[in-house]
Amino acid sequence: MNKTQLEDKLVILLGNGVVTKDAFHLSLNTFDFISKKLEKEVIENSDMFWTHMSLALTRVERGDCEDGPSKAIMNEVGETPYQKDIEDIITYINSLLNQDLPEGERAYFYLHLHRVLEFN
């Protein structure tokens, strides 16, 4: 997915009231951050992450958060060789939010980002 494709997807979600303006902008800013980090304009196999991210940021803004994946899944993902990169991305997102992601949302971000980084 490139930034234009992401923006097109987010415009639809925003227009239908599924995501907020803040989630829209934070997602695009995060795309720029990850794109620069990976030195790629196209971030392969990232569609699920962007959808989850924009919805998660909307939930955080509205005070409604997910519980997160099972402990077994998180234990496996916790051993990812991409842990530092994932932490850098989550720290960046937290800085844009001016708060830390709730633990359940953070766990899902970890899961999705592992997959994104593995493919890129």
N, CA, C and O atoms as a MOPAC input file, in Angstrom:
PM7 MOZYME 1SCF
protein

 N      0.84400 1    -1.17000 1     0.00000 1
 C      0.00000 1     0.00000 1     0.00000 1
 C      0.89100 1     1.23500 1     0.00000 1
 O      1.87100 1     1.30500 1     0.74200 1
 N      0.54400 1     2.20600 1    -0.83600 1
 C      1.27600 1     3.46900 1    -0.80200 1
 C      0.43000 1     4.50800 1    -0.07200 1
 O     -0.70300 1     4.22900 1     0.31900 1
 N      0.97500 1     5.68900 1     0.10900 1
 C      0.28200 1     6.70400 1     0.90500 1
 C     -1.02500 1     7.14500 1     0.24500 1
 O     -2.01200 1     7.38200 1     0.94200 1
 N     -1.04800 1     7.26000 1    -1.07400 1
 C     -2.27300 1     7.66700 1    -1.76800 1
 C     -3.37500 1     6.63200 1    -1.56500 1
 O     -4.53100 1     6.98700 1    -1.33600 1
 N     -3.01500 1     5.35300 1    -1.64900 1
 C     -3.99800 1     4.29600 1    -1.41400 1
 C     -4.52600 1     4.34400 1     0.01300 1
 O     -5.72400 1     4.17800 1     0.24200 1
 N     -3.64000 1     4.57000 1     0.96400 1
 C     -4.05600 1     4.68100 1     2.36000 1
 C     -4.98100 1     5.86700 1     2.53800 1
 O     -6.03100 1     5.75500 1     3.17100 1
 N     -4.59600 1     6.99600 1     1.98300 1
 C     -5.42700 1     8.19000 1     2.12700 1
 C     -6.81400 1     7.96900 1     1.52000 1
 O     -7.81300 1     8.38100 1     2.10800 1
 N     -6.88800 1     7.32800 1     0.36000 1
 C     -8.18300 1     7.03100 1    -0.26500 1
 C     -9.04700 1     6.17000 1     0.65000 1
 O    -10.24200 1     6.42100 1     0.80600 1
 N     -8.44000 1     5.16200 1     1.25000 1
 C     -9.15000 1     4.26800 1     2.16400 1
 C     -9.64900 1     5.03800 1     3.39100 1
 O    -10.79200 1     4.87500 1     3.81900 1
 N     -8.77700 1     5.87300 1     3.94300 1
 C     -9.14200 1     6.63700 1     5.14000 1
 C    -10.21500 1     7.68400 1     4.85200 1
 O    -11.05600 1     7.95700 1     5.70900 1
 N    -10.19300 1     8.26700 1     3.66600 1
 C    -11.22300 1     9.25100 1     3.28400 1
 C    -12.60200 1     8.59700 1     3.32600 1
 O    -13.57000 1     9.20300 1     3.78600 1
 N    -12.68300 1     7.36800 1     2.84500 1
 C    -13.96400 1     6.64600 1     2.87100 1
 C    -14.39700 1     6.39800 1     4.31700 1
 O    -15.55200 1     6.63600 1     4.67100 1
 N    -13.47800 1     5.92300 1     5.14200 1
 C    -13.80500 1     5.65700 1     6.54700 1
 C    -14.19600 1     6.93400 1     7.28400 1
 O    -15.13100 1     6.93600 1     8.08400 1
 N    -13.47900 1     8.01300 1     7.01000 1
 C    -13.78500 1     9.30600 1     7.62700 1
 C    -15.14700 1     9.81300 1     7.15700 1
 O    -15.95700 1    10.26800 1     7.96500 1
 N    -15.39200 1     9.73500 1     5.86500 1
 C    -16.64700 1    10.21400 1     5.29700 1
 C    -17.85800 1     9.48000 1     5.82800 1
 O    -18.95200 1    10.04100 1     5.88600 1
 N    -17.67300 1     8.22400 1     6.21900 1
 C    -18.77300 1     7.42300 1     6.77000 1
 C    -18.82500 1     7.46900 1     8.29400 1
 O    -19.62200 1     6.76300 1     8.91300 1
 N    -17.97100 1     8.30400 1     8.90000 1
 C    -17.97700 1     8.45500 1    10.35200 1
 C    -17.40700 1     7.26900 1    11.11400 1
 O    -17.62900 1     7.13300 1    12.31700 1
 N    -16.67500 1     6.41400 1    10.41800 1
 C    -16.09500 1     5.22800 1    11.04800 1
 C    -14.83700 1     5.59000 1    11.82600 1
 O    -14.56300 1     5.00400 1    12.87300 1
 N    -14.07300 1     6.55200 1    11.31900 1
 C    -12.87700 1     7.03600 1    12.01100 1
 C    -12.97400 1     8.54900 1    12.18700 1
 O    -13.72700 1     9.22800 1    11.48900 1
 N    -12.20500 1     9.04800 1    13.12100 1
 C    -12.18300 1    10.48400 1    13.40000 1
 C    -11.11100 1    11.18000 1    12.56600 1
 O    -10.24800 1    10.53200 1    11.97400 1
 N    -11.18300 1    12.51400 1    12.52900 1
 C    -10.15700 1    13.29400 1    11.82900 1
 C     -8.78200 1    13.06600 1    12.44000 1
 O     -7.79000 1    12.94700 1    11.72200 1
 N     -8.72600 1    13.00500 1    13.76300 1
 C     -7.43700 1    12.77200 1    14.41800 1
 C     -6.86000 1    11.41400 1    14.03200 1
 O     -5.66700 1    11.30900 1    13.74800 1
 N     -7.69300 1    10.37600 1    14.01900 1
 C     -7.22900 1     9.04000 1    13.62200 1
 C     -6.75500 1     9.04900 1    12.17300 1
 O     -5.76000 1     8.40900 1    11.83300 1
 N     -7.46900 1     9.77100 1    11.32900 1
 C     -7.10800 1     9.92400 1     9.92400 1
 C     -5.70100 1    10.50700 1     9.79800 1
 O     -4.84700 1     9.94500 1     9.11200 1
 N     -5.46900 1    11.63400 1    10.46200 1
 C     -4.17500 1    12.31700 1    10.36300 1
 C     -3.04600 1    11.54000 1    11.04800 1
 O     -1.93100 1    11.48200 1    10.53000 1
 N     -3.33200 1    10.94500 1    12.20800 1
 C     -2.31000 1    10.15600 1    12.90300 1
 C     -1.88600 1     8.95200 1    12.06600 1
 O     -0.71100 1     8.58700 1    12.04700 1
 N     -2.83500 1     8.34200 1    11.38100 1
 C     -2.51300 1     7.19500 1    10.52700 1
 C     -1.61000 1     7.61800 1     9.36900 1
 O     -0.62900 1     6.94100 1     9.06200 1
 N     -1.94100 1     8.73000 1     8.73600 1
 C     -1.10700 1     9.21900 1     7.62300 1
 C      0.28700 1     9.60400 1     8.09700 1
 O      1.27600 1     9.31000 1     7.42600 1
 N      0.36800 1    10.26000 1     9.24900 1
 C      1.67900 1    10.62400 1     9.80000 1
 C      2.50200 1     9.38300 1    10.13300 1
 O      3.71600 1     9.36100 1     9.93000 1
 N      1.83600 1     8.35600 1    10.64400 1
 C      2.53100 1     7.11600 1    10.97600 1
 C      3.00200 1     6.42000 1     9.70400 1
 O      4.07500 1     5.81600 1     9.68400 1
 N      2.19500 1     6.50500 1     8.63600 1
 C      2.64500 1     5.94600 1     7.35200 1
 C      3.96400 1     6.60500 1     6.94600 1
 O      4.90900 1     5.92300 1     6.55100 1
 N      4.02100 1     7.92400 1     7.04400 1
 C      5.25200 1     8.64500 1     6.69000 1
 C      6.43000 1     8.17600 1     7.54300 1
 O      7.53400 1     7.97800 1     7.03500 1
 N      6.18600 1     8.00000 1     8.83800 1
 C      7.23200 1     7.56300 1     9.76300 1
 C      7.75000 1     6.17500 1     9.38200 1
 O      8.95900 1     5.96500 1     9.28900 1
 N      6.83000 1     5.22700 1     9.16200 1
 C      7.22700 1     3.86200 1     8.82700 1
 C      7.87700 1     3.82300 1     7.44200 1
 O      8.86500 1     3.11700 1     7.24000 1
 N      7.33400 1     4.56700 1     6.50600 1
 C      7.88400 1     4.62400 1     5.15400 1
 C      9.33200 1     5.10100 1     5.19000 1
 O     10.19600 1     4.53800 1     4.51800 1
 N      9.58600 1     6.12800 1     5.96800 1
 C     10.94700 1     6.64500 1     6.10600 1
 C     11.85100 1     5.62400 1     6.80300 1
 O     12.99300 1     5.41500 1     6.39600 1
 N     11.33400 1     5.00200 1     7.84200 1
 C     12.10100 1     4.00500 1     8.59600 1
 C     12.49500 1     2.83100 1     7.69800 1
 O     13.62200 1     2.34000 1     7.77200 1
 N     11.57300 1     2.38800 1     6.85900 1
 C     11.82700 1     1.25000 1     5.97200 1
 C     12.48600 1     1.65800 1     4.65800 1
 O     12.93300 1     0.81300 1     3.88100 1
 N     12.53600 1     2.96600 1     4.42500 1
 C     13.04600 1     3.50600 1     3.16900 1
 C     12.27300 1     2.92600 1     1.97600 1
 O     12.85500 1     2.48400 1     0.98600 1
 N     10.93700 1     2.94600 1     2.11100 1
 C     10.04900 1     2.42400 1     1.07200 1
 C      8.84300 1     3.33500 1     0.93000 1
 O      8.31600 1     3.84400 1     1.91900 1
 N      8.41000 1     3.53500 1    -0.30200 1
 C      7.19200 1     4.29900 1    -0.56100 1
 C      5.95900 1     3.40800 1    -0.53500 1
 O      4.84700 1     3.87800 1    -0.29400 1
 N      6.16100 1     2.13400 1    -0.78000 1
 C      5.07500 1     1.15400 1    -0.73100 1
 C      5.36400 1     0.21100 1     0.42700 1
 O      6.42800 1    -0.40500 1     0.49100 1
 N      4.40900 1     0.10500 1     1.33800 1
 C      4.55700 1    -0.79400 1     2.48200 1
 C      3.66300 1    -2.00500 1     2.20800 1
 O      2.43900 1    -1.94200 1     2.32200 1
 N      4.31100 1    -3.09600 1     1.84700 1
 C      3.59800 1    -4.31000 1     1.43800 1
 C      2.85300 1    -4.96200 1     2.60400 1
 O      3.27800 1    -4.88900 1     3.75700 1
 N      1.73600 1    -5.59800 1     2.27100 1
 C      0.94700 1    -6.37400 1     3.24000 1
 C      0.62600 1    -5.59000 1     4.51300 1
 O      0.65600 1    -6.14200 1     5.61300 1
 N      0.32300 1    -4.31600 1     4.35800 1
 C      0.06300 1    -3.47900 1     5.53300 1
 C     -1.39900 1    -3.04600 1     5.65300 1
 O     -1.75200 1    -2.33000 1     6.59000 1
 N     -2.25100 1    -3.46900 1     4.72000 1
 C     -3.64400 1    -3.01900 1     4.72100 1
 C     -4.35000 1    -3.25500 1     6.05800 1
 O     -5.01600 1    -2.36600 1     6.58900 1
 N     -4.18800 1    -4.47800 1     6.59400 1
 C     -4.85600 1    -4.78900 1     7.87100 1
 C     -4.37700 1    -3.87900 1     8.98900 1
 O     -5.16900 1    -3.43100 1     9.81900 1
 N     -3.07900 1    -3.60800 1     9.00900 1
 C     -2.55600 1    -2.73300 1    10.06100 1
 C     -3.18100 1    -1.34700 1     9.99500 1
 O     -3.58800 1    -0.80400 1    11.02200 1
 N     -3.26400 1    -0.76900 1     8.80200 1
 C     -3.79400 1     0.59200 1     8.68100 1
 C     -5.26900 1     0.64400 1     9.06400 1
 O     -5.71600 1     1.59800 1     9.70100 1
 N     -6.01400 1    -0.36900 1     8.68000 1
 C     -7.42400 1    -0.41600 1     9.07100 1
 C     -7.52400 1    -0.51800 1    10.58600 1
 O     -8.26400 1     0.23100 1    11.22400 1
 N     -6.76800 1    -1.45700 1    11.15300 1
 C     -6.81000 1    -1.60900 1    12.61600 1
 C     -6.35500 1    -0.33400 1    13.31500 1
 O     -6.97400 1     0.10100 1    14.28600 1
 N     -5.28400 1     0.25600 1    12.82600 1
 C     -4.75300 1     1.44700 1    13.47600 1
 C     -5.77800 1     2.57500 1    13.50700 1
 O     -6.01800 1     3.16700 1    14.55900 1
 N     -6.38000 1     2.87300 1    12.36500 1
 C     -7.33000 1     3.99000 1    12.32500 1
 C     -8.54100 1     3.71300 1    13.20600 1
 O     -9.05500 1     4.62400 1    13.85500 1
 N     -9.00200 1     2.46500 1    13.23400 1
 C    -10.13200 1     2.11600 1    14.10500 1
 C     -9.71800 1     2.15000 1    15.57500 1
 O    -10.47500 1     2.62000 1    16.42400 1
 N     -8.51400 1     1.65100 1    15.87500 1
 C     -8.02200 1     1.65800 1    17.25800 1
 C     -7.85800 1     3.07800 1    17.78500 1
 O     -8.24200 1     3.37500 1    18.91600 1
 N     -7.28900 1     3.95000 1    16.96400 1
 C     -7.11300 1     5.33900 1    17.39800 1
 C     -8.46600 1     6.01500 1    17.61900 1
 O     -8.60700 1     6.85100 1    18.51200 1
 N     -9.43800 1     5.66000 1    16.82100 1
 C    -10.79500 1     6.18400 1    17.01200 1
 C    -11.37100 1     5.65900 1    18.32200 1
 O    -11.99300 1     6.41200 1    19.07100 1
 N    -11.16700 1     4.36700 1    18.60500 1
 C    -11.64900 1     3.80700 1    19.87800 1
 C    -10.98400 1     4.50600 1    21.05500 1
 O    -11.65200 1     4.85300 1    22.02900 1
 N     -9.67000 1     4.71500 1    20.97200 1
 C     -8.95100 1     5.39500 1    22.05900 1
 C     -9.54000 1     6.78200 1    22.27400 1
 O     -9.79100 1     7.18800 1    23.40800 1
 N     -9.75800 1     7.50100 1    21.19200 1
 C    -10.31800 1     8.85000 1    21.28500 1
 C    -11.70700 1     8.83200 1    21.92900 1
 O    -12.07300 1     9.75700 1    22.65500 1
 N    -12.46000 1     7.79300 1    21.66500 1
 C    -13.83300 1     7.68100 1    22.19800 1
 C    -13.88300 1     6.95900 1    23.54100 1
 O    -14.95600 1     6.79900 1    24.12300 1
 N    -12.72300 1     6.52400 1    24.03400 1
 C    -12.65500 1     5.87000 1    25.34300 1
 C    -13.13300 1     4.42900 1    25.33700 1
 O    -13.55600 1     3.91800 1    26.37400 1
 N    -13.07300 1     3.76500 1    24.19200 1
 C    -13.53800 1     2.38000 1    24.06300 1
 C    -12.41400 1     1.56300 1    23.45900 1
 O    -12.06700 1     1.76800 1    22.29600 1
 N    -11.82800 1     0.63200 1    24.22400 1
 C    -10.65000 1    -0.09100 1    23.74300 1
 C    -10.84400 1    -1.59900 1    23.75500 1
 O    -11.69200 1    -2.13300 1    24.47000 1
 N    -10.02700 1    -2.27600 1    22.93500 1
 C    -10.04200 1    -3.73300 1    22.81400 1
 C     -9.22000 1    -4.36700 1    23.93700 1
 O     -8.33200 1    -3.73900 1    24.51300 1
 N     -9.54400 1    -5.63800 1    24.23000 1
 C     -8.81500 1    -6.37900 1    25.25500 1
 C     -7.44900 1    -6.84800 1    24.78100 1
 O     -6.51300 1    -6.89500 1    25.57900 1
 N     -7.30800 1    -7.19300 1    23.52400 1
 C     -6.03600 1    -7.67500 1    22.99700 1
 C     -6.08600 1    -9.15500 1    22.70300 1
 O     -7.00200 1    -9.85100 1    23.14300 1
 N     -5.09200 1    -9.64900 1    21.95100 1
 C     -5.03600 1   -11.06700 1    21.59700 1
 C     -4.65400 1   -11.92400 1    22.80100 1
 O     -4.29300 1   -11.40200 1    23.85600 1
 N     -4.73700 1   -13.24100 1    22.63400 1
 C     -4.43600 1   -14.16900 1    23.72500 1
 C     -2.97200 1   -14.07200 1    24.15100 1
 O     -2.11600 1   -13.61600 1    23.39400 1
 N     -2.71200 1   -14.50600 1    25.36700 1
 C     -1.34100 1   -14.49900 1    25.90600 1
 C     -0.41700 1   -15.37800 1    25.05500 1
 O      0.74200 1   -15.02900 1    24.83200 1
 N     -0.93000 1   -16.51100 1    24.58500 1
 C     -0.10100 1   -17.41900 1    23.79400 1
 C      0.38100 1   -16.73700 1    22.51300 1
 O      1.54900 1   -16.85600 1    22.14200 1
 N     -0.51400 1   -16.03200 1    21.84800 1
 C     -0.14300 1   -15.31900 1    20.62400 1
 C      0.87100 1   -14.22800 1    20.95200 1
 O      1.86400 1   -14.06700 1    20.24300 1
 N      0.62600 1   -13.49100 1    22.01100 1
 C      1.52800 1   -12.39700 1    22.37300 1
 C      2.89900 1   -12.91200 1    22.80900 1
 O      3.91100 1   -12.26000 1    22.55300 1
 N      2.94300 1   -14.07400 1    23.46700 1
 C      4.23800 1   -14.65100 1    23.84300 1
 C      5.05200 1   -14.97000 1    22.59900 1
 O      6.25900 1   -14.73100 1    22.56000 1
 N      4.39100 1   -15.50800 1    21.59100 1
 C      5.07500 1   -15.84000 1    20.33600 1
 C      5.55100 1   -14.58000 1    19.62300 1
 O      6.69500 1   -14.51200 1    19.17300 1
 N      4.67500 1   -13.58500 1    19.51900 1
 C      5.02300 1   -12.33100 1    18.85000 1
 C      6.07500 1   -11.57100 1    19.65000 1
 O      6.89200 1   -10.85000 1    19.07800 1
 N      6.05500 1   -11.72900 1    20.96400 1
 C      7.02500 1   -11.04900 1    21.82400 1
 C      8.45900 1   -11.43700 1    21.54000 1
 O      9.38900 1   -10.73200 1    21.93100 1
 N      8.64200 1   -12.55900 1    20.85900 1
 C      9.98500 1   -13.01500 1    20.51300 1
 C     10.41200 1   -12.54900 1    19.12200 1
 O     11.38900 1   -13.05400 1    18.56900 1
 N      9.68800 1   -11.59500 1    18.56500 1
 C      9.97700 1   -11.09500 1    17.22100 1
 C     11.35500 1   -10.43300 1    17.14100 1
 O     11.77600 1    -9.75500 1    18.07800 1
 N     12.04700 1   -10.63000 1    16.03300 1
 C     13.31800 1    -9.93700 1    15.84500 1
 C     13.11600 1    -8.43800 1    15.54300 1
 O     14.08200 1    -7.68000 1    15.45400 1
 N     11.86000 1    -8.03000 1    15.39000 1
 C     11.54000 1    -6.63500 1    15.05200 1
 C     11.10200 1    -5.83200 1    16.26800 1
 O     10.53500 1    -4.74900 1    16.12400 1
 N     11.35600 1    -6.34500 1    17.45000 1
 C     10.87200 1    -5.71600 1    18.67500 1
 C     11.29400 1    -4.24900 1    18.78600 1
 O     10.46300 1    -3.40400 1    19.11700 1
 N     12.54300 1    -3.93000 1    18.52100 1
 C     13.00100 1    -2.53900 1    18.65200 1
 C     12.27500 1    -1.63400 1    17.66200 1
 O     11.84700 1    -0.53700 1    18.02300 1
 N     12.13400 1    -2.08200 1    16.42200 1
 C     11.42700 1    -1.28300 1    15.42300 1
 C      9.96800 1    -1.08600 1    15.80600 1
 O      9.42700 1     0.01000 1    15.65800 1
 N      9.33200 1    -2.14100 1    16.29500 1
 C      7.93100 1    -2.03500 1    16.71900 1
 C      7.81100 1    -1.04800 1    17.87000 1
 O      6.91000 1    -0.21000 1    17.88200 1
 N      8.70700 1    -1.14300 1    18.82700 1
 C      8.68800 1    -0.20700 1    19.96500 1
 C      8.89100 1     1.23600 1    19.49600 1
 O      8.24700 1     2.14900 1    20.01100 1
 N      9.77600 1     1.44300 1    18.53000 1
 C      9.99600 1     2.78800 1    17.97700 1
 C      8.70600 1     3.33300 1    17.35900 1
 O      8.35300 1     4.49400 1    17.56300 1
 N      8.01500 1     2.48900 1    16.60800 1
 C      6.77400 1     2.91800 1    15.95200 1
 C      5.70000 1     3.21100 1    16.99500 1
 O      5.00700 1     4.22400 1    16.89900 1
 N      5.55800 1     2.34500 1    17.98000 1
 C      4.54900 1     2.56700 1    19.03500 1
 C      4.88500 1     3.81900 1    19.83300 1
 O      3.98300 1     4.57400 1    20.19600 1
 N      6.14600 1     4.05200 1    20.11100 1
 C      6.55900 1     5.27700 1    20.81800 1
 C      6.19100 1     6.50600 1    19.98900 1
 O      5.72000 1     7.50700 1    20.53000 1
 N      6.40600 1     6.42600 1    18.68500 1
 C      6.02800 1     7.53300 1    17.79800 1
 C      4.51900 1     7.77900 1    17.85400 1
 O      4.07700 1     8.92200 1    17.97300 1
 N      3.73300 1     6.70500 1    17.76700 1
 C      2.27500 1     6.84200 1    17.82000 1
 C      1.85400 1     7.43700 1    19.16100 1
 O      1.01300 1     8.33500 1    19.20100 1
 N      2.43200 1     6.94700 1    20.26000 1
 C      2.12000 1     7.49400 1    21.58100 1
 C      2.42600 1     8.98600 1    21.64800 1
 O      1.68200 1     9.74600 1    22.26700 1
 N      3.52100 1     9.40700 1    21.01200 1
 C      3.88100 1    10.83200 1    21.04000 1
 C      2.84600 1    11.66200 1    20.28100 1
 O      2.54300 1    12.78600 1    20.67900 1
 N      2.30600 1    11.11800 1    19.19600 1
 C      1.26500 1    11.83700 1    18.45900 1
 C     -0.03100 1    11.89400 1    19.25200 1
 O     -0.76800 1    12.87800 1    19.18600 1
 N     -0.30500 1    10.83400 1    20.00100 1
 C     -1.52800 1    10.76300 1    20.81500 1
 C     -1.42900 1    11.58800 1    22.09400 1
 O     -2.44600 1    11.94100 1    22.69200 1
 N     -0.20900 1    11.89300 1    22.50900 1
 C      0.04900 1    12.52700 1    23.79900 1
 C     -0.42400 1    11.65500 1    24.95500 1
 O     -0.79900 1    12.15800 1    26.01400 1
 N     -0.40100 1    10.34800 1    24.73900 1
 C     -0.71500 1     9.35800 1    25.77200 1
 C     -0.23300 1     7.99800 1    25.28500 1
 O      0.08700 1     7.83200 1    24.10700 1
 N     -0.18200 1     7.03700 1    26.18300 1
 C      0.19500 1     5.69100 1    25.77900 1
 C     -1.03700 1     4.94300 1    25.29100 1
 O     -2.13200 1     5.09900 1    25.83100 1
 N     -0.83700 1     4.12900 1    24.26200 1
 C     -1.92100 1     3.26900 1    23.80200 1
 C     -2.32300 1     2.34600 1    24.94800 1
 O     -1.45800 1     1.87200 1    25.68500 1
 N     -3.61300 1     2.08400 1    25.11200 1
 C     -4.02800 1     1.08800 1    26.10500 1
 C     -3.40600 1    -0.26600 1    25.77400 1
 O     -3.13100 1    -0.54700 1    24.60800 1
 N     -3.18300 1    -1.09400 1    26.76700 1
 C     -2.45000 1    -2.35300 1    26.61100 1
 C     -3.04500 1    -3.26000 1    25.53400 1
 O     -2.29500 1    -3.83400 1    24.74400 1
 N     -4.35400 1    -3.40400 1    25.48300 1
 C     -4.97500 1    -4.26900 1    24.47800 1
 C     -4.72100 1    -3.78100 1    23.06900 1
 O     -4.40500 1    -4.57500 1    22.18200 1
 N     -4.85700 1    -2.48000 1    22.85300 1
 C     -4.60100 1    -1.90600 1    21.52700 1
 C     -3.12800 1    -2.04100 1    21.17800 1
 O     -2.77700 1    -2.35400 1    20.04000 1
 N     -2.27200 1    -1.80500 1    22.15600 1
 C     -0.82200 1    -1.91100 1    21.95100 1
 C     -0.46100 1    -3.33200 1    21.51200 1
 O      0.37800 1    -3.52300 1    20.63200 1
 N     -1.09800 1    -4.32300 1    22.13000 1
 C     -0.82900 1    -5.71700 1    21.79700 1
 C     -1.21400 1    -6.01300 1    20.34800 1
 O     -0.48100 1    -6.69900 1    19.63600 1
 N     -2.35300 1    -5.50100 1    19.91600 1
 C     -2.75100 1    -5.70200 1    18.51800 1
 C     -1.80500 1    -4.97700 1    17.55800 1
 O     -1.48700 1    -5.49500 1    16.48700 1
 N     -1.35900 1    -3.78600 1    17.94000 1
 C     -0.39900 1    -3.07800 1    17.09400 1
 C      0.86400 1    -3.92900 1    16.94400 1
 O      1.41600 1    -4.05400 1    15.85100 1
 N      1.30800 1    -4.51000 1    18.05700 1
 C      2.49700 1    -5.35500 1    18.04400 1
 C      2.31200 1    -6.50000 1    17.05400 1
 O      3.19500 1    -6.78700 1    16.24600 1
 N      1.16900 1    -7.14000 1    17.12600 1
 C      0.85700 1    -8.27000 1    16.26000 1
 C      0.87600 1    -7.86200 1    14.78400 1
 O      1.51100 1    -8.52100 1    13.96100 1
 N      0.17800 1    -6.77500 1    14.45800 1
 C      0.11600 1    -6.31000 1    13.07100 1
 C      1.46500 1    -5.79600 1    12.57500 1
 O      1.86200 1    -6.08000 1    11.44500 1
 N      2.16400 1    -5.04600 1    13.41300 1
 C      3.45200 1    -4.48900 1    12.99200 1
 C      4.49700 1    -5.57900 1    12.77400 1
 O      5.34900 1    -5.45400 1    11.89500 1
 N      4.43600 1    -6.62700 1    13.55300 1
 C      5.35300 1    -7.75800 1    13.32300 1
 C      5.18000 1    -8.25000 1    11.89100 1
 O      6.16200 1    -8.45900 1    11.17900 1
 N      3.94200 1    -8.43300 1    11.47500 1
 C      3.65100 1    -8.92900 1    10.12100 1
 C      4.12600 1    -7.93000 1     9.05800 1
 O      4.74300 1    -8.31800 1     8.06600 1
 N      3.83500 1    -6.65400 1     9.27300 1
 C      4.23100 1    -5.63100 1     8.30900 1
 C      5.75600 1    -5.61000 1     8.15600 1
 O      6.27100 1    -5.60800 1     7.03800 1
 N      6.45200 1    -5.59400 1     9.25300 1
 C      7.91700 1    -5.53300 1     9.19300 1
 C      8.51300 1    -6.80300 1     8.59900 1
 O      9.51900 1    -6.75200 1     7.89100 1
 N      7.89800 1    -7.92900 1     8.88600 1
 C      8.37800 1    -9.19300 1     8.33000 1
 C      8.32300 1    -9.20000 1     6.79900 1
 O      9.20800 1    -9.75400 1     6.14800 1
 N      7.28700 1    -8.58600 1     6.22800 1
 C      7.13400 1    -8.55900 1     4.77200 1
 C      7.93700 1    -7.45000 1     4.11300 1
 O      8.12800 1    -7.47100 1     2.89700 1
 N      8.40600 1    -6.49300 1     4.88000 1
 C      9.10200 1    -5.35800 1     4.28800 1
 C     10.54800 1    -5.27500 1     4.71200 1
 O     11.26300 1    -4.36600 1     4.29100 1

